[in-house]
Amino acid sequence: MKTEIKFLQGINPKPAIIAGIIGAGIPLSWLSFIILTKEELFETWMLIPLTFIPIGGVLGGLFFYLMGFIWFPTGGKKLAAIVFSVLIYFITIWISAVLAFSITGHWD
């Protein structure tokens, strides 16, 4: 992929898409597990968290890929970048959960 934007040079689409899918799959699987183990049936308000939270996971997974494998690929900076990007991953999931549950009125 040829690009003139300096911080996007070196991005391969396939690993970036895989990182996004993994980033979305983790919260989606946890949400599905929580919903399936509830005593009551699926309700329509649950669709908003089921879409917003994995979107936050996609963004966090892409940030993890960029920080750990594109911007800081080697050395001691890579470890710091991975730790920082894991923190950002959980923050994006948290913020998307707060947004989703506040939209549905279930965040108190």
A tleap script that builds the chain and sets N, CA, C and O, in Angstrom:
source leaprc.protein.ff14SB
mol = sequence {
  NMET LYS THR GLU ILE LYS PHE LEU GLN GLY
  ILE ASN PRO LYS PRO ALA ILE ILE ALA GLY
  ILE ILE GLY ALA GLY ILE PRO LEU SER TRP
  LEU SER PHE ILE ILE LEU THR LYS GLU GLU
  LEU PHE GLU THR TRP MET LEU ILE PRO LEU
  THR PHE ILE PRO ILE GLY GLY VAL LEU GLY
  GLY LEU PHE PHE TYR LEU MET GLY PHE ILE
  TRP PHE PRO THR GLY GLY LYS LYS LEU ALA
  ALA ILE VAL PHE SER VAL LEU ILE TYR PHE
  ILE THR ILE TRP ILE SER ALA VAL LEU ALA
  PHE SER ILE THR GLY HIE TRP CASP
}
set mol.1.N position { 0.839 -1.160 0.000 }
set mol.1.CA position { 0.000 0.000 0.000 }
set mol.1.C position { 0.891 1.231 0.000 }
set mol.1.O position { 1.682 1.426 0.923 }
set mol.2.N position { 0.769 2.061 -1.022 }
set mol.2.CA position { 1.545 3.297 -1.131 }
set mol.2.C position { 0.709 4.437 -0.586 }
set mol.2.O position { -0.432 4.643 -1.000 }
set mol.3.N position { 1.294 5.180 0.352 }
set mol.3.CA position { 0.599 6.327 0.911 }
set mol.3.C position { 1.595 7.437 1.170 }
set mol.3.O position { 2.772 7.191 1.431 }
set mol.4.N position { 1.108 8.656 1.095 }
set mol.4.CA position { 1.948 9.819 1.342 }
set mol.4.C position { 1.894 10.240 2.811 }
set mol.4.O position { 2.704 11.061 3.243 }
set mol.5.N position { 0.968 9.700 3.573 }
set mol.5.CA position { 0.849 10.041 4.981 }
set mol.5.C position { 1.900 9.255 5.747 }
set mol.5.O position { 1.903 8.025 5.731 }
set mol.6.N position { 2.795 9.976 6.420 }
set mol.6.CA position { 3.978 9.334 6.995 }
set mol.6.C position { 3.638 8.303 8.076 }
set mol.6.O position { 4.220 7.218 8.074 }
set mol.7.N position { 2.720 8.604 8.997 }
set mol.7.CA position { 2.461 7.669 10.090 }
set mol.7.C position { 1.634 6.463 9.657 }
set mol.7.O position { 1.461 5.530 10.440 }
set mol.8.N position { 1.117 6.460 8.421 }
set mol.8.CA position { 0.367 5.310 7.919 }
set mol.8.C position { 1.189 4.442 6.978 }
set mol.8.O position { 0.677 3.445 6.468 }
set mol.9.N position { 2.443 4.789 6.735 }
set mol.9.CA position { 3.271 3.995 5.845 }
set mol.9.C position { 3.619 2.663 6.511 }
set mol.9.O position { 3.909 2.616 7.707 }
set mol.10.N position { 3.589 1.609 5.747 }
set mol.10.CA position { 3.941 0.290 6.249 }
set mol.10.C position { 2.777 -0.523 6.759 }
set mol.10.O position { 2.976 -1.635 7.248 }
set mol.11.N position { 1.569 -0.007 6.661 }
set mol.11.CA position { 0.400 -0.749 7.144 }
set mol.11.C position { -0.007 -1.775 6.104 }
set mol.11.O position { -0.226 -1.437 4.941 }
set mol.12.N position { -0.106 -3.015 6.520 }
set mol.12.CA position { -0.642 -4.076 5.680 }
set mol.12.C position { -2.110 -4.261 6.033 }
set mol.12.O position { -2.437 -4.403 7.212 }
set mol.13.N position { -3.005 -4.265 5.048 }
set mol.13.CA position { -4.430 -4.341 5.355 }
set mol.13.C position { -4.851 -5.632 6.059 }
set mol.13.O position { -5.690 -5.601 6.960 }
set mol.14.N position { -4.275 -6.763 5.655 }
set mol.14.CA position { -4.716 -8.038 6.226 }
set mol.14.C position { -4.454 -8.128 7.727 }
set mol.14.O position { -5.382 -8.468 8.461 }
set mol.15.N position { -3.233 -7.840 8.241 }
set mol.15.CA position { -3.041 -7.884 9.694 }
set mol.15.C position { -3.844 -6.826 10.441 }
set mol.15.O position { -4.253 -7.045 11.581 }
set mol.16.N position { -4.073 -5.677 9.800 }
set mol.16.CA position { -4.878 -4.637 10.449 }
set mol.16.C position { -6.323 -5.099 10.601 }
set mol.16.O position { -6.945 -4.864 11.637 }
set mol.17.N position { -6.856 -5.752 9.579 }
set mol.17.CA position { -8.226 -6.265 9.656 }
set mol.17.C position { -8.317 -7.376 10.695 }
set mol.17.O position { -9.290 -7.447 11.444 }
set mol.18.N position { -7.316 -8.235 10.743 }
set mol.18.CA position { -7.302 -9.310 11.743 }
set mol.18.C position { -7.252 -8.734 13.155 }
set mol.18.O position { -7.939 -9.220 14.052 }
set mol.19.N position { -6.430 -7.686 13.352 }
set mol.19.CA position { -6.362 -7.047 14.670 }
set mol.19.C position { -7.699 -6.427 15.048 }
set mol.19.O position { -8.108 -6.492 16.207 }
set mol.20.N position { -8.381 -5.828 14.082 }
set mol.20.CA position { -9.700 -5.263 14.347 }
set mol.20.C position { -10.731 -6.328 14.674 }
set mol.20.O position { -11.568 -6.131 15.555 }
set mol.21.N position { -10.682 -7.456 13.974 }
set mol.21.CA position { -11.625 -8.549 14.235 }
set mol.21.C position { -11.379 -9.143 15.622 }
set mol.21.O position { -12.324 -9.422 16.360 }
set mol.22.N position { -10.125 -9.331 15.966 }
set mol.22.CA position { -9.817 -9.843 17.311 }
set mol.22.C position { -10.237 -8.832 18.369 }
set mol.22.O position { -10.788 -9.199 19.407 }
set mol.23.N position { -9.971 -7.549 18.100 }
set mol.23.CA position { -10.369 -6.502 19.045 }
set mol.23.C position { -11.867 -6.453 19.259 }
set mol.23.O position { -12.321 -6.182 20.371 }
set mol.24.N position { -12.649 -6.710 18.214 }
set mol.24.CA position { -14.102 -6.724 18.350 }
set mol.24.C position { -14.610 -8.044 18.899 }
set mol.24.O position { -15.633 -8.079 19.583 }
set mol.25.N position { -13.906 -9.130 18.607 }
set mol.25.CA position { -14.365 -10.452 19.023 }
set mol.25.C position { -14.317 -10.676 20.518 }
set mol.25.O position { -15.161 -11.380 21.073 }
set mol.26.N position { -13.339 -10.085 21.171 }
set mol.26.CA position { -13.217 -10.279 22.625 }
set mol.26.C position { -14.412 -9.705 23.372 }
set mol.26.O position { -15.037 -10.443 24.134 }
set mol.27.N position { -14.772 -8.418 23.199 }
set mol.27.CA position { -15.953 -7.933 23.935 }
set mol.27.C position { -17.260 -8.526 23.432 }
set mol.27.O position { -18.202 -8.693 24.206 }
set mol.28.N position { -17.329 -8.849 22.128 }
set mol.28.CA position { -18.556 -9.444 21.608 }
set mol.28.C position { -18.799 -10.822 22.202 }
set mol.28.O position { -19.938 -11.175 22.506 }
set mol.29.N position { -17.741 -11.603 22.369 }
set mol.29.CA position { -17.919 -12.926 22.966 }
set mol.29.C position { -18.314 -12.818 24.436 }
set mol.29.O position { -19.153 -13.585 24.907 }
set mol.30.N position { -17.722 -11.877 25.162 }
set mol.30.CA position { -18.107 -11.684 26.562 }
set mol.30.C position { -19.547 -11.205 26.694 }
set mol.30.O position { -20.288 -11.675 27.558 }
set mol.31.N position { -19.942 -10.268 25.836 }
set mol.31.CA position { -21.330 -9.797 25.878 }
set mol.31.C position { -22.305 -10.909 25.526 }
set mol.31.O position { -23.356 -11.034 26.156 }
set mol.32.N position { -21.977 -11.700 24.548 }
set mol.32.CA position { -22.849 -12.828 24.174 }
set mol.32.C position { -22.962 -13.828 25.316 }
set mol.32.O position { -24.047 -14.342 25.588 }
set mol.33.N position { -21.856 -14.102 25.980 }
set mol.33.CA position { -21.885 -15.012 27.129 }
set mol.33.C position { -22.765 -14.460 28.243 }
set mol.33.O position { -23.556 -15.197 28.832 }
set mol.34.N position { -22.633 -13.177 28.532 }
set mol.34.CA position { -23.436 -12.567 29.597 }
set mol.34.C position { -24.914 -12.584 29.226 }
set mol.34.O position { -25.755 -12.884 30.074 }
set mol.35.N position { -25.243 -12.270 27.988 }
set mol.35.CA position { -26.637 -12.242 27.566 }
set mol.35.C position { -27.235 -13.649 27.565 }
set mol.35.O position { -28.384 -13.835 27.965 }
set mol.36.N position { -26.469 -14.627 27.123 }
set mol.36.CA position { -26.996 -15.986 27.063 }
set mol.36.C position { -27.176 -16.615 28.441 }
set mol.36.O position { -28.007 -17.509 28.601 }
set mol.37.N position { -26.419 -16.172 29.432 }
set mol.37.CA position { -26.556 -16.741 30.765 }
set mol.37.C position { -27.599 -16.022 31.613 }
set mol.37.O position { -27.879 -16.436 32.738 }
set mol.38.N position { -28.173 -14.951 31.081 }
set mol.38.CA position { -29.227 -14.261 31.830 }
set mol.38.C position { -30.488 -15.115 31.857 }
set mol.38.O position { -30.723 -15.923 30.958 }
set mol.39.N position { -31.275 -14.931 32.873 }
set mol.39.CA position { -32.501 -15.708 33.004 }
set mol.39.C position { -33.572 -15.251 32.019 }
set mol.39.O position { -34.344 -16.067 31.515 }
set mol.40.N position { -33.620 -13.965 31.748 }
set mol.40.CA position { -34.644 -13.476 30.825 }
set mol.40.C position { -34.136 -13.560 29.385 }
set mol.40.O position { -32.948 -13.771 29.140 }
set mol.41.N position { -35.039 -13.395 28.465 }
set mol.41.CA position { -34.687 -13.500 27.052 }
set mol.41.C position { -34.049 -12.220 26.548 }
set mol.41.O position { -34.007 -11.205 27.244 }
set mol.42.N position { -33.560 -12.292 25.339 }
set mol.42.CA position { -32.934 -11.144 24.689 }
set mol.42.C position { -33.947 -10.026 24.504 }
set mol.42.O position { -35.075 -10.266 24.074 }
set mol.43.N position { -33.542 -8.804 24.831 }
set mol.43.CA position { -34.405 -7.640 24.650 }
set mol.43.C position { -33.808 -6.732 23.583 }
set mol.43.O position { -32.607 -6.786 23.314 }
set mol.44.N position { -34.643 -5.904 22.979 }
set mol.44.CA position { -34.176 -5.090 21.858 }
set mol.44.C position { -33.181 -4.017 22.265 }
set mol.44.O position { -32.370 -3.610 21.433 }
set mol.45.N position { -33.201 -3.541 23.500 }
set mol.45.CA position { -32.252 -2.506 23.911 }
set mol.45.C position { -30.823 -3.049 23.944 }
set mol.45.O position { -29.866 -2.274 23.928 }
set mol.46.N position { -30.673 -4.365 23.990 }
set mol.46.CA position { -29.342 -4.975 24.038 }
set mol.46.C position { -28.596 -4.878 22.702 }
set mol.46.O position { -27.393 -5.132 22.645 }
set mol.47.N position { -29.303 -4.513 21.637 }
set mol.47.CA position { -28.638 -4.378 20.342 }
set mol.47.C position { -27.647 -3.217 20.323 }
set mol.47.O position { -26.613 -3.301 19.661 }
set mol.48.N position { -27.948 -2.147 21.033 }
set mol.48.CA position { -27.044 -0.996 21.041 }
set mol.48.C position { -25.712 -1.341 21.712 }
set mol.48.O position { -24.668 -1.056 21.126 }
set mol.49.N position { -25.692 -1.938 22.908 }
set mol.49.CA position { -24.390 -2.346 23.446 }
set mol.49.C position { -23.691 -3.409 22.604 }
set mol.49.O position { -22.462 -3.440 22.540 }
set mol.50.N position { -24.466 -4.283 21.958 }
set mol.50.CA position { -23.856 -5.318 21.122 }
set mol.50.C position { -23.221 -4.756 19.860 }
set mol.50.O position { -22.433 -5.445 19.211 }
set mol.51.N position { -23.545 -3.521 19.498 }
set mol.51.CA position { -22.891 -2.904 18.344 }
set mol.51.C position { -21.831 -1.883 18.765 }
set mol.51.O position { -20.752 -1.841 18.175 }
set mol.52.N position { -22.122 -1.066 19.770 }
set mol.52.CA position { -21.191 -0.002 20.156 }
set mol.52.C position { -19.931 -0.537 20.830 }
set mol.52.O position { -18.836 -0.047 20.555 }
set mol.53.N position { -20.061 -1.514 21.688 }
set mol.53.CA position { -18.893 -2.014 22.426 }
set mol.53.C position { -17.912 -2.734 21.500 }
set mol.53.O position { -16.710 -2.500 21.624 }
set mol.54.N position { -18.349 -3.594 20.581 }
set mol.54.CA position { -17.375 -4.146 19.629 }
set mol.54.C position { -16.737 -3.099 18.708 }
set mol.54.O position { -15.599 -3.277 18.274 }
set mol.55.N position { -17.458 -2.008 18.405 }
set mol.55.CA position { -16.840 -0.936 17.622 }
set mol.55.C position { -15.685 -0.322 18.403 }
set mol.55.O position { -14.636 -0.028 17.830 }
set mol.56.N position { -15.867 -0.130 19.698 }
set mol.56.CA position { -14.752 0.322 20.534 }
set mol.56.C position { -13.616 -0.687 20.548 }
set mol.56.O position { -12.446 -0.307 20.585 }
set mol.57.N position { -13.956 -1.978 20.519 }
set mol.57.CA position { -12.936 -3.023 20.450 }
set mol.57.C position { -12.163 -2.987 19.143 }
set mol.57.O position { -10.954 -3.219 19.126 }
set mol.58.N position { -12.857 -2.696 18.048 }
set mol.58.CA position { -12.180 -2.572 16.753 }
set mol.58.C position { -11.177 -1.428 16.791 }
set mol.58.O position { -10.034 -1.580 16.360 }
set mol.59.N position { -11.608 -0.285 17.307 }
set mol.59.CA position { -10.703 0.863 17.391 }
set mol.59.C position { -9.504 0.574 18.291 }
set mol.59.O position { -8.375 0.942 17.968 }
set mol.60.N position { -9.754 -0.085 19.416 }
set mol.60.CA position { -8.659 -0.452 20.312 }
set mol.60.C position { -7.719 -1.470 19.693 }
set mol.60.O position { -6.506 -1.384 19.885 }
set mol.61.N position { -8.258 -2.437 18.949 }
set mol.61.CA position { -7.430 -3.432 18.286 }
set mol.61.C position { -6.574 -2.829 17.187 }
set mol.61.O position { -5.414 -3.206 17.020 }
set mol.62.N position { -7.141 -1.896 16.438 }
set mol.62.CA position { -6.358 -1.215 15.408 }
set mol.62.C position { -5.265 -0.353 16.022 }
set mol.62.O position { -4.155 -0.292 15.494 }
set mol.63.N position { -5.567 0.314 17.131 }
set mol.63.CA position { -4.544 1.106 17.816 }
set mol.63.C position { -3.427 0.208 18.338 }
set mol.63.O position { -2.253 0.571 18.267 }
set mol.64.N position { -3.789 -0.959 18.859 }
set mol.64.CA position { -2.791 -1.925 19.323 }
set mol.64.C position { -1.891 -2.364 18.174 }
set mol.64.O position { -0.672 -2.438 18.330 }
set mol.65.N position { -2.482 -2.654 17.032 }
set mol.65.CA position { -1.696 -3.066 15.869 }
set mol.65.C position { -0.745 -1.951 15.432 }
set mol.65.O position { 0.434 -2.197 15.173 }
set mol.66.N position { -1.259 -0.741 15.352 }
set mol.66.CA position { -0.409 0.371 14.923 }
set mol.66.C position { 0.727 0.639 15.899 }
set mol.66.O position { 1.868 0.835 15.480 }
set mol.67.N position { 0.434 0.650 17.180 }
set mol.67.CA position { 1.470 0.953 18.173 }
set mol.67.C position { 2.508 -0.161 18.262 }
set mol.67.O position { 3.706 0.120 18.295 }
set mol.68.N position { 2.077 -1.405 18.302 }
set mol.68.CA position { 2.994 -2.500 18.556 }
set mol.68.C position { 3.734 -3.028 17.351 }
set mol.68.O position { 4.812 -3.606 17.487 }
set mol.69.N position { 3.166 -2.837 16.161 }
set mol.69.CA position { 3.764 -3.478 14.997 }
set mol.69.C position { 4.155 -2.515 13.875 }
set mol.69.O position { 4.927 -2.890 12.993 }
set mol.70.N position { 3.647 -1.304 13.888 }
set mol.70.CA position { 3.982 -0.355 12.830 }
set mol.70.C position { 4.852 0.778 13.366 }
set mol.70.O position { 5.944 1.013 12.848 }
set mol.71.N position { 4.384 1.480 14.396 }
set mol.71.CA position { 5.101 2.658 14.866 }
set mol.71.C position { 6.308 2.311 15.726 }
set mol.71.O position { 7.329 2.993 15.638 }
set mol.72.N position { 6.224 1.273 16.556 }
set mol.72.CA position { 7.335 0.866 17.422 }
set mol.72.C position { 7.575 -0.634 17.258 }
set mol.72.O position { 7.201 -1.407 18.140 }
set mol.73.N position { 8.191 -1.069 16.147 }
set mol.73.CA position { 8.289 -2.510 15.864 }
set mol.73.C position { 9.358 -3.261 16.648 }
set mol.73.O position { 9.282 -4.486 16.738 }
set mol.74.N position { 10.342 -2.587 17.214 }
set mol.74.CA position { 11.422 -3.303 17.895 }
set mol.74.C position { 11.861 -2.542 19.135 }
set mol.74.O position { 11.525 -1.375 19.336 }
set mol.75.N position { 12.629 -3.254 19.961 }
set mol.75.CA position { 13.289 -2.631 21.092 }
set mol.75.C position { 12.419 -2.461 22.320 }
set mol.75.O position { 11.318 -3.003 22.424 }
set mol.76.N position { 12.955 -1.690 23.239 }
set mol.76.CA position { 12.260 -1.450 24.498 }
set mol.76.C position { 11.026 -0.588 24.328 }
set mol.76.O position { 10.101 -0.656 25.138 }
set mol.77.N position { 11.005 0.227 23.276 }
set mol.77.CA position { 9.825 1.052 23.031 }
set mol.77.C position { 8.616 0.199 22.662 }
set mol.77.O position { 7.476 0.587 22.919 }
set mol.78.N position { 8.868 -0.975 22.051 }
set mol.78.CA position { 7.760 -1.851 21.675 }
set mol.78.C position { 7.019 -2.351 22.909 }
set mol.78.O position { 5.789 -2.397 22.908 }
set mol.79.N position { 7.738 -2.724 23.958 }
set mol.79.CA position { 7.098 -3.195 25.178 }
set mol.79.C position { 6.254 -2.090 25.801 }
set mol.79.O position { 5.121 -2.328 26.218 }
set mol.80.N position { 6.804 -0.894 25.862 }
set mol.80.CA position { 6.045 0.234 26.404 }
set mol.80.C position { 4.826 0.540 25.537 }
set mol.80.O position { 3.759 0.868 26.057 }
set mol.81.N position { 4.983 0.434 24.218 }
set mol.81.CA position { 3.873 0.690 23.308 }
set mol.81.C position { 2.776 -0.349 23.473 }
set mol.81.O position { 1.593 -0.012 23.422 }
set mol.82.N position { 3.154 -1.613 23.670 }
set mol.82.CA position { 2.155 -2.674 23.840 }
set mol.82.C position { 1.404 -2.494 25.159 }
set mol.82.O position { 0.183 -2.649 25.204 }
set mol.83.N position { 2.126 -2.170 26.228 }
set mol.83.CA position { 1.460 -1.946 27.523 }
set mol.83.C position { 0.515 -0.758 27.429 }
set mol.83.O position { -0.617 -0.822 27.908 }
set mol.84.N position { 0.974 0.318 26.817 }
set mol.84.CA position { 0.137 1.503 26.660 }
set mol.84.C position { -1.077 1.217 25.787 }
set mol.84.O position { -2.180 1.666 26.097 }
set mol.85.N position { -0.886 0.466 24.687 }
set mol.85.CA position { -2.006 0.203 23.793 }
set mol.85.C position { -3.019 -0.768 24.401 }
set mol.85.O position { -4.205 -0.692 24.081 }
set mol.86.N position { -2.579 -1.674 25.268 }
set mol.86.CA position { -3.529 -2.533 25.990 }
set mol.86.C position { -4.384 -1.677 26.925 }
set mol.86.O position { -5.591 -1.888 27.041 }
set mol.87.N position { -3.758 -0.724 27.580 }
set mol.87.CA position { -4.500 0.201 28.442 }
set mol.87.C position { -5.516 1.000 27.625 }
set mol.87.O position { -6.663 1.161 28.042 }
set mol.88.N position { -5.099 1.494 26.477 }
set mol.88.CA position { -6.005 2.242 25.603 }
set mol.88.C position { -7.122 1.346 25.078 }
set mol.88.O position { -8.254 1.804 24.919 }
set mol.89.N position { -6.821 0.073 24.806 }
set mol.89.CA position { -7.842 -0.875 24.351 }
set mol.89.C position { -8.965 -0.997 25.381 }
set mol.89.O position { -10.145 -0.917 25.038 }
set mol.90.N position { -8.587 -1.191 26.645 }
set mol.90.CA position { -9.617 -1.322 27.676 }
set mol.90.C position { -10.353 -0.006 27.918 }
set mol.90.O position { -11.538 -0.010 28.252 }
set mol.91.N position { -9.665 1.107 27.752 }
set mol.91.CA position { -10.332 2.402 27.902 }
set mol.91.C position { -11.348 2.618 26.787 }
set mol.91.O position { -12.437 3.130 27.045 }
set mol.92.N position { -11.016 2.237 25.547 }
set mol.92.CA position { -11.987 2.397 24.462 }
set mol.92.C position { -13.195 1.492 24.654 }
set mol.92.O position { -14.319 1.882 24.338 }
set mol.93.N position { -12.976 0.291 25.167 }
set mol.93.CA position { -14.111 -0.583 25.457 }
set mol.93.C position { -14.965 0.018 26.570 }
set mol.93.O position { -16.193 -0.004 26.490 }
set mol.94.N position { -14.322 0.554 27.605 }
set mol.94.CA position { -15.055 1.163 28.722 }
set mol.94.C position { -15.868 2.363 28.248 }
set mol.94.O position { -17.042 2.494 28.595 }
set mol.95.N position { -15.251 3.239 27.458 }
set mol.95.CA position { -15.954 4.429 26.980 }
set mol.95.C position { -17.114 4.043 26.064 }
set mol.95.O position { -18.189 4.636 26.149 }
set mol.96.N position { -16.912 3.061 25.194 }
set mol.96.CA position { -18.009 2.641 24.324 }
set mol.96.C position { -19.125 1.971 25.123 }
set mol.96.O position { -20.295 2.082 24.756 }
set mol.97.N position { -18.782 1.278 26.204 }
set mol.97.CA position { -19.820 0.681 27.059 }
set mol.97.C position { -20.611 1.765 27.777 }
set mol.97.O position { -21.837 1.689 27.863 }
set mol.98.N position { -19.919 2.767 28.290 }
set mol.98.CA position { -20.612 3.876 28.955 }
set mol.98.C position { -21.530 4.581 27.971 }
set mol.98.O position { -22.669 4.905 28.307 }
set mol.99.N position { -21.044 4.821 26.756 }
set mol.99.CA position { -21.865 5.469 25.742 }
set mol.99.C position { -23.084 4.624 25.392 }
set mol.99.O position { -24.199 5.140 25.319 }
set mol.100.N position { -22.876 3.337 25.178 }
set mol.100.CA position { -23.986 2.461 24.784 }
set mol.100.C position { -25.028 2.353 25.886 }
set mol.100.O position { -26.227 2.437 25.617 }
set mol.101.N position { -24.584 2.167 27.124 }
set mol.101.CA position { -25.555 2.018 28.207 }
set mol.101.C position { -26.198 3.340 28.604 }
set mol.101.O position { -27.312 3.344 29.129 }
set mol.102.N position { -25.530 4.449 28.369 }
set mol.102.CA position { -26.178 5.733 28.638 }
set mol.102.C position { -27.225 6.050 27.576 }
set mol.102.O position { -28.234 6.689 27.872 }
set mol.103.N position { -26.994 5.611 26.356 }
set mol.103.CA position { -28.006 5.798 25.294 }
set mol.103.C position { -29.256 4.987 25.620 }
set mol.103.O position { -30.371 5.467 25.421 }
set mol.104.N position { -29.085 3.777 26.112 }
set mol.104.CA position { -30.245 2.930 26.408 }
set mol.104.C position { -30.883 3.273 27.757 }
set mol.104.O position { -31.983 2.808 28.055 }
set mol.105.N position { -30.212 4.070 28.560 }
set mol.105.CA position { -30.768 4.438 29.858 }
set mol.105.C position { -30.473 3.443 30.957 }
set mol.105.O position { -31.124 3.478 32.001 }
set mol.106.N position { -29.520 2.565 30.759 }
set mol.106.CA position { -29.167 1.548 31.758 }
set mol.106.C position { -27.887 1.873 32.499 }
set mol.106.O position { -27.368 1.020 33.219 }
set mol.107.N position { -27.359 3.082 32.348 }
set mol.107.CA position { -26.136 3.476 33.053 }
set mol.107.C position { -26.550 4.407 34.181 }
set mol.107.O position { -27.007 5.523 33.935 }
set mol.108.N position { -26.394 3.960 35.390 }
set mol.108.CA position { -26.756 4.800 36.548 }
set mol.108.C position { -25.543 5.090 37.377 }
set mol.108.O position { -25.640 5.780 38.391 }
savepdb mol mol.pdb
quit
